[in-house]
Amino acid sequence: MMVCIMARPKKNAPRPAPGPLAESVARLSRMLTRERDDLPAAYLKDKGNREAYLGYFLPANLPKVHLPLRELSLHPGNLFARDRLRVLDLGSGPGTALLGVRDHFVQQDRRPVLEFTAVDQVEENLRAAKSLFGELEDDDRGRSVLRTVMSPIESAGQHLVGQFDIVILSNVLNELFRSDKDRIGKRTTFLGLTLDRLLADAGSCIIIEPALQETSRDLLGVRDGLVDAGFGVYSPCLVQGRCPALANPRDWCHEDRPWDPPAQVREIDRRIGLRKDALKFSYLVLRKDGRSLADVCGPDAFRVVSEPLVSKGKRELYLCGREGRRRAMRLDKDAAPGNRPFDQLLRGDVVRCEGMAVEERLFRITKGTQVLPLLAFRERPQEDNPLP
Ligand SMILES: C[S@@+](CC[C@H](N)C(=O)[O-])C[C@H]1O[C@@H](n2cnc3c(N)ncnc32)[C@H](O)[C@@H]1O
């Protein structure tokens, strides 16, 4: 057997010259993070920015929608069991999330016809979306159709007829009302009115946002406002009350899933010193009919909302569920067969902990606690994988 070992660049090896694409990526990355307060409205009209988006940001954003879709497809009510699904992407850019939706359904045994509508204010983005979908047509046998609408999303309803089974806002909510003091209130009102009009009664709205502290906390503020307005949270939350992460200004909730980037993304990273080796994002799935992931996991399940924190003599992580968001701690001396799965829990997992001690600020995993992992969407090494 031949073993192929890829040479890793030496730690202090000089970086190759970035080249035009990598330079554009570096510039757009700055615009979307450090300089986001000054982000111009139609920044993807610029050819360099658009090429950077297509070559670097699109591949990393596309798979993010898979997680909420997988969680929705677990519901016993078979939420996607229809012959046709109407999917609306508001602020579609080049159709990133719609391509992700298509990918998800291509892998299902039963494939509905997907009627996609992409709305964006930048015509060039919609042209790129059409071109990307055009490239797929041959192997898609007419199972998905794309319509594009050039419009601000605030007035998209004027151009659309009927309601949609899935409404997506991927990396766009944080661009709305950005410099408005009441941006959270304005976004909440905008979303409430938009979903009243455009989301079917049994439909799902999927919102994806960057994992930055500010954009994620803003999303939680919008979440609370929409819950107050009568919308239900399907996931990631397993409870419907106010979000406990907002109580502490330093807390926020986000995903961090391992990802194997395509060669071009890896090469750009190597040239400009960025690192896209994980899918980092915040998400929220809303529905009007009260169905939620808690129907799958039970009302006493918890979401793991931090990485494990390992220190001398103990292991800790944050859990969020019916009793709020608290640190769960297991002393090493309390490790026992029934709580052994605690060792493998990672951010994003869903778990039940029977018999844990609920203290004022702490969940204590005792010798007698049964730690019962329910859902995990992260690849783990086979031999220590207790999760379904
Ligand atoms: C960061 S990109 C996200 C693109 C795509 N949804 C994704 O996740 O890759 C934001 C997109 O939203 C569009 N956008 C921002 N504000 C908008 C508005 N008010 N109306 C319509 N489109 C808007 C931009 O043109 C851009 O294509």
The ligand as an SDF file (V2000), in Angstrom:
LIG
                    3D

 27 29  0  0  0  0  0  0  0  0999 V2000
  -23.6350   38.5950    2.6560 C   0  0  0  0  0  0  0  0  0  0  0  0
  -24.5920   38.4720    1.2180 S   0  0  0  0  0  0  0  0  0  0  0  0
  -25.3900   36.9120    1.4980 C   0  0  0  0  0  0  0  0  0  0  0  0
  -25.7030   36.2110    0.2480 C   0  0  0  0  0  0  0  0  0  0  0  0
  -26.2850   34.8110    0.4460 C   0  0  0  0  0  0  0  0  0  0  0  0
  -27.5710   34.8830    1.0630 N   0  0  0  0  0  0  0  0  0  0  0  0
  -25.3330   33.9690    1.2540 C   0  0  0  0  0  0  0  0  0  0  0  0
  -25.6510   33.5820    2.3770 O   0  0  0  0  0  0  0  0  0  0  0  0
  -24.2450   33.6830    0.7640 O   0  0  0  0  0  0  0  0  0  0  0  0
  -25.9320   39.5850    1.4990 C   0  0  0  0  0  0  0  0  0  0  0  0
  -26.8320   39.7060    0.2860 C   0  0  0  0  0  0  0  0  0  0  0  0
  -28.0010   40.4230    0.6500 O   0  0  0  0  0  0  0  0  0  0  0  0
  -28.2920   41.3780   -0.3440 C   0  0  0  0  0  0  0  0  0  0  0  0
  -29.0220   42.4860    0.3200 N   0  0  0  0  0  0  0  0  0  0  0  0
  -28.6180   43.2240    1.3800 C   0  0  0  0  0  0  0  0  0  0  0  0
  -29.5820   44.0810    1.7440 N   0  0  0  0  0  0  0  0  0  0  0  0
  -30.6000   43.8820    0.8820 C   0  0  0  0  0  0  0  0  0  0  0  0
  -31.8820   44.4700    0.7310 C   0  0  0  0  0  0  0  0  0  0  0  0
  -32.3010   45.4340    1.5560 N   0  0  0  0  0  0  0  0  0  0  0  0
  -32.6800   44.0160   -0.2520 N   0  0  0  0  0  0  0  0  0  0  0  0
  -32.2590   43.0460   -1.1070 C   0  0  0  0  0  0  0  0  0  0  0  0
  -31.0630   42.4450   -1.0130 N   0  0  0  0  0  0  0  0  0  0  0  0
  -30.2350   42.8580   -0.0280 C   0  0  0  0  0  0  0  0  0  0  0  0
  -26.9360   41.7950   -0.8650 C   0  0  0  0  0  0  0  0  0  0  0  0
  -27.0450   42.3230   -2.1790 O   0  0  0  0  0  0  0  0  0  0  0  0
  -26.1870   40.4730   -0.8400 C   0  0  0  0  0  0  0  0  0  0  0  0
  -26.3810   39.7680   -2.0330 O   0  0  0  0  0  0  0  0  0  0  0  0
  1  2  1  0
  2  3  1  0
  2 10  1  0
  3  4  1  0
  4  5  1  0
  5  6  1  0
  5  7  1  0
  7  8  2  0
  7  9  1  0
 10 11  1  0
 11 12  1  0
 11 26  1  0
 12 13  1  0
 13 14  1  0
 13 24  1  0
 14 15  1  0
 14 23  1  0
 15 16  2  0
 16 17  1  0
 17 18  1  0
 17 23  2  0
 18 19  1  0
 18 20  2  0
 20 21  1  0
 21 22  2  0
 22 23  1  0
 24 25  1  0
 24 26  1  0
 26 27  1  0
M  CHG  2   2   1   9  -1
M  END
$$$$
